[in-house]
Amino acid sequence: MKRFVLVGLPLLAAAGALAAYRPLTPPAATRVPVVVELFTSEGCSSCPAADAALRELEAAQSVPGVEVIALGQHVDYWNRLGWKDPFSSAQFTSRQQAYAAGFGTGSYTPQAVVNGQYELVGSNHAALVAAIANAARGPHATVQLARTAGALAVTVGALPAGTPAATVLLAITETGLATQVGRGENAGRLLRHAAVVRALRPLGPARGPATFSAPLALLPGWKTENLRAVVLVQDDATRRIVGVASLPLAAGVAAN
């Protein structure tokens, strides 16, 4: 069951693409990173199923040829239902609203947005898999990450044709998070989350190949062994994510 904020039934933006879904068969060594942004809330009784679906995809990495990168973004508009989500932020609500404007839908939970290109109900596992597989077929920029002393070195390759300008974003995610909910629609439940976005900030514009050095400001309460840096290259006009890479922050090696 979807929880709506704005009037209007959201349409499955990926309908046409999903109808044409075919399993990927790339070389075994090739895995295309695809971002799934889940807009969720601990105050929404429909959301735990979506968290579970994304956790399974994140852990199993079962979509052929694809690396699924989860970005759990907890919105703040359900805090009024009696439970304040400790991971919620108005920033994530604003990001969801920007997507909703582009898709022509209302904001609702649980809503999944795949590579900024498809939106759907986050608990629909089969539709998620199909959208992820289709998103992986699109052209994308190469993104390389490396850990340096207290910072992240980011290298963005040439943007895909038809992407004149993009914004490069850095997200810090943490896995293994759970909450015993005391009130609201999920009162009494232990909620386990897919990777939760702890911080999200722009690094700067890209109109072609670009490099960035991003300081890593990590808070003491975050568990380093569960943290990951995720860099997104997002088309300014369409909001489609045209490049992505991630790097575990417990490691000091480069990743693509």
C-alpha positions as CSV (number, residue, x, y, z in Angstrom):
1,M,0.0,0.0,0.0
2,K,1.4,3.4,-1.0
3,R,1.3,6.4,1.3
4,F,0.6,9.6,-0.7
5,V,1.3,13.2,0.2
6,L,0.0,14.8,-2.9
7,V,-3.2,14.0,-4.7
8,G,-2.9,11.9,-7.8
9,L,-2.1,8.2,-8.5
10,P,1.6,7.9,-9.6
11,L,2.1,6.2,-12.9
12,L,4.8,3.7,-13.4
13,A,7.2,5.8,-15.5
14,A,9.1,2.7,-16.5
15,A,6.1,1.0,-18.1
16,G,7.3,1.1,-21.6
17,A,10.8,0.1,-20.7
18,L,9.7,-2.7,-18.4
19,A,7.5,-4.2,-21.1
20,A,10.6,-4.5,-23.3
21,Y,12.7,-6.1,-20.4
22,R,15.1,-8.8,-21.4
23,P,17.7,-10.4,-19.1
24,L,21.2,-9.0,-19.5
25,T,24.0,-11.2,-20.7
26,P,27.2,-9.1,-20.4
27,P,30.6,-10.6,-19.9
28,A,30.9,-12.0,-16.4
29,A,33.6,-9.5,-15.4
30,T,31.4,-6.5,-16.3
31,R,29.0,-5.1,-13.7
32,V,27.2,-1.9,-14.4
33,P,26.4,0.2,-11.3
34,V,22.8,1.2,-11.0
35,V,21.4,3.4,-8.2
36,V,18.1,2.7,-6.5
37,E,17.0,5.6,-4.4
38,L,14.3,4.5,-1.9
39,F,12.2,7.3,-0.3
40,T,10.9,5.8,2.9
41,S,10.0,6.5,6.5
42,E,9.9,4.6,9.8
43,G,6.5,6.2,10.3
44,C,4.9,4.5,7.3
45,S,3.5,1.0,7.7
46,S,3.9,0.3,3.9
47,C,7.7,1.0,4.0
48,P,9.3,-2.1,5.7
49,A,8.5,-4.3,2.8
50,A,10.3,-1.9,0.4
51,D,13.3,-1.8,2.7
52,A,13.4,-5.6,2.8
53,A,13.2,-5.8,-1.0
54,L,16.1,-3.3,-1.5
55,R,18.1,-5.0,1.3
56,E,17.8,-8.3,-0.6
57,L,18.8,-6.8,-3.9
58,E,21.7,-5.0,-2.3
59,A,22.9,-8.1,-0.5
60,A,22.3,-10.8,-3.2
61,Q,23.4,-8.7,-6.2
62,S,21.3,-11.0,-8.2
63,V,20.5,-8.8,-11.2
64,P,22.8,-10.2,-14.0
65,G,25.6,-7.9,-15.0
66,V,24.5,-5.1,-12.5
67,E,25.9,-3.8,-9.2
68,V,22.9,-2.5,-7.3
69,I,23.7,0.6,-5.2
70,A,21.1,1.4,-2.5
71,L,20.4,4.9,-1.3
72,G,17.8,4.8,1.5
73,Q,16.5,8.4,1.9
74,H,14.2,8.8,4.9
75,V,11.7,11.7,4.3
76,D,10.4,13.8,7.2
77,Y,6.7,14.3,6.3
78,W,5.5,11.2,8.2
79,N,7.1,12.3,11.5
80,R,3.8,13.9,12.4
81,L,2.2,10.4,12.7
82,G,3.6,9.9,16.2
83,W,7.1,8.7,15.5
84,K,10.1,10.9,14.5
85,D,12.3,8.9,12.1
86,P,15.9,9.4,13.4
87,F,17.2,9.1,9.8
88,S,14.7,11.6,8.3
89,S,15.7,14.8,6.7
90,A,13.9,17.7,4.9
91,Q,16.7,17.4,2.3
92,F,15.5,14.0,1.2
93,T,11.9,15.2,1.1
94,S,13.0,18.1,-1.2
95,R,14.9,15.6,-3.4
96,Q,11.9,13.4,-3.7
97,Q,9.7,16.4,-4.5
98,A,12.0,17.4,-7.4
99,Y,11.7,13.9,-8.8
100,A,7.9,14.0,-8.4
101,A,7.7,17.2,-10.4
102,G,9.7,15.6,-13.2
103,F,7.7,12.4,-13.2
104,G,4.4,14.2,-12.8
105,T,3.5,12.2,-9.7
106,G,2.8,13.1,-6.1
107,S,5.3,12.3,-3.4
108,Y,4.5,9.0,-1.7
109,T,6.2,6.2,0.3
110,P,7.7,3.8,-0.4
111,Q,8.8,5.3,-3.7
112,A,11.8,3.9,-5.6
113,V,13.7,5.9,-8.2
114,V,16.1,3.9,-10.4
115,N,19.0,5.9,-11.9
116,G,16.8,9.0,-11.8
117,Q,15.0,7.5,-14.8
118,Y,12.2,5.2,-13.6
119,E,9.9,5.6,-10.5
120,L,7.8,2.8,-9.0
121,V,6.5,1.4,-5.7
122,G,9.5,0.4,-3.8
123,S,8.1,-2.9,-2.5
124,N,7.4,-4.2,-6.1
125,H,10.4,-6.6,-6.3
126,A,9.8,-7.8,-9.9
127,A,9.3,-4.2,-11.2
128,L,12.5,-3.1,-9.4
129,V,14.6,-5.9,-11.0
130,A,13.2,-5.0,-14.5
131,A,13.8,-1.3,-14.0
132,I,17.4,-1.9,-12.8
133,A,18.2,-4.1,-15.7
134,N,16.8,-1.6,-18.2
135,A,18.7,1.3,-16.6
136,A,21.9,-0.6,-16.9
137,R,21.6,-0.6,-20.7
138,G,21.8,3.2,-21.0
139,P,25.0,5.0,-21.8
140,H,27.0,6.1,-18.8
141,A,30.1,8.0,-17.8
142,T,33.0,6.2,-16.2
143,V,33.5,7.3,-12.5
144,Q,36.6,6.4,-10.6
145,L,37.1,6.7,-6.8
146,A,40.2,6.5,-4.6
147,R,40.6,7.1,-0.9
148,T,43.2,9.6,0.1
149,A,44.2,11.0,3.5
150,G,40.9,12.3,4.8
151,A,39.4,12.8,1.4
152,L,38.0,11.1,-1.7
153,A,39.5,11.6,-5.1
154,V,36.9,11.5,-7.8
155,T,37.5,11.3,-11.6
156,V,34.6,11.6,-14.0
157,G,35.0,10.6,-17.6
158,A,33.3,12.0,-20.7
159,L,29.5,12.5,-20.3
160,P,27.2,10.5,-22.5
161,A,26.0,12.2,-25.7
162,G,23.0,14.4,-25.1
163,T,24.2,15.3,-21.5
164,P,25.6,18.9,-21.8
165,A,25.8,19.5,-18.1
166,A,25.6,17.4,-14.9
167,T,26.0,17.8,-11.2
168,V,28.3,15.5,-9.3
169,L,27.0,14.5,-5.9
170,L,28.6,12.6,-3.0
171,A,26.5,10.4,-0.7
172,I,27.7,8.7,2.4
173,T,25.7,5.6,3.3
174,E,25.6,3.3,6.3
175,T,24.4,-0.3,6.3
176,G,23.3,-2.5,9.3
177,L,21.0,0.1,10.8
178,A,17.9,-0.8,12.6
179,T,15.4,0.9,14.9
180,Q,12.9,-0.4,17.5
181,V,10.0,1.8,16.8
182,G,8.1,3.0,19.9
183,R,5.1,4.8,18.4
184,G,3.2,5.4,15.2
185,E,2.1,3.0,12.5
186,N,5.1,0.7,13.1
187,A,4.9,0.7,16.9
188,G,6.5,-2.3,18.5
189,R,8.4,-3.3,15.3
190,L,12.1,-3.7,14.8
191,L,12.8,-2.1,11.4
192,R,15.9,-3.1,9.5
193,H,17.0,-0.8,6.7
194,A,18.8,-1.0,3.4
195,A,21.8,1.4,3.1
196,V,20.8,4.7,4.7
197,V,22.0,8.0,3.3
198,R,23.8,9.7,6.2
199,A,24.9,12.7,4.1
200,L,24.4,14.0,0.6
201,R,26.1,17.0,-0.9
202,P,27.1,18.4,-4.3
203,L,30.8,18.3,-5.3
204,G,30.4,20.6,-8.3
205,P,29.4,20.8,-12.0
206,A,30.6,18.6,-14.8
207,R,30.4,19.5,-18.5
208,G,32.8,16.9,-19.6
209,P,35.7,15.0,-17.9
210,A,36.2,16.4,-14.4
211,T,38.1,15.8,-11.1
212,F,37.2,16.5,-7.5
213,S,38.8,16.1,-4.1
214,A,36.0,15.7,-1.6
215,P,36.8,15.9,2.2
216,L,35.2,13.1,4.1
217,A,33.4,14.5,7.2
218,L,32.3,11.4,9.1
219,L,30.5,11.7,12.4
220,P,31.7,9.7,15.4
221,G,28.4,7.8,15.7
222,W,28.8,6.2,12.2
223,K,30.4,2.8,12.0
224,T,33.3,3.1,9.5
225,E,33.2,-0.6,8.6
226,N,29.6,-0.1,7.4
227,L,30.1,3.2,5.5
228,R,30.3,3.6,1.7
229,A,31.0,6.7,-0.4
230,V,28.7,6.8,-3.5
231,V,29.3,9.4,-6.2
232,L,26.5,10.3,-8.6
233,V,26.7,12.2,-11.9
234,Q,23.2,13.6,-12.5
235,D,22.0,15.2,-15.7
236,D,20.9,18.7,-14.8
237,A,18.0,18.7,-17.4
238,T,16.5,15.2,-17.1
239,R,17.8,14.3,-13.5
240,R,18.9,10.9,-15.0
241,I,21.9,9.5,-13.3
242,V,24.5,9.1,-16.1
243,G,27.4,7.9,-13.9
244,V,27.9,6.3,-10.5
245,A,30.6,4.6,-8.5
246,S,31.0,3.5,-4.9
247,L,33.8,2.7,-2.5
248,P,33.7,1.2,1.0
249,L,35.3,3.6,3.4
250,A,36.9,0.9,5.5
251,A,39.1,0.2,2.4
252,G,41.8,2.3,0.9
253,V,41.8,0.9,-2.6
254,A,40.4,2.4,-5.8
255,A,37.0,1.4,-7.2
256,N,35.0,2.0,-10.4
